[in-house]
Amino acid sequence: MAKTTKPDPQFEIEFYEAILRRSPDYTEVVGLLGALYTRVGRIADGLKMDRKLVRLEPENPTAHYNLACSLALCKKRPAALQSLRKAVSLGYDDVDWMLQDPDLEILKTDPEFQQLLGQLKPQS
């Protein structure tokens, strides 16, 4: 039976960094690298990648959502809310995930966050 190995985030980071050095505007790699940095606790590096992805894809709602998450993790509440509003205005609407996402914890008691969720919840 083949042994399954757990992915090595450091190997993946080095791999994607090498690709990014050759192709700095490779959006998929920018997004993957941002997520990896955040996962290993390199929040500032993740934020840098999320900002870059928003510059490369300004109409991508998920890019703005991920930027909001990174800003929230950096305790930049107003900027995080602004990015979250932008993500929603571009079509991001996964309310269930927004309520569960631990990255947004700092925002969950904010009245503006609650108001934003209220706009997205289906009216019954």
Buried (B, 14 or more C-beta within 10 A) or exposed (E): EEEEEEEEEEEBBEBBBEBBEEEEEBBEBBBBBBBBBBEBEBBEBBBBBBBBBBEBBEEBBBBBBBBBBBBBBBEBBEBBBBBBBBBBEBEBBBBEEBEEBEBBEBBBEBEBBEEBBEEEEEEE
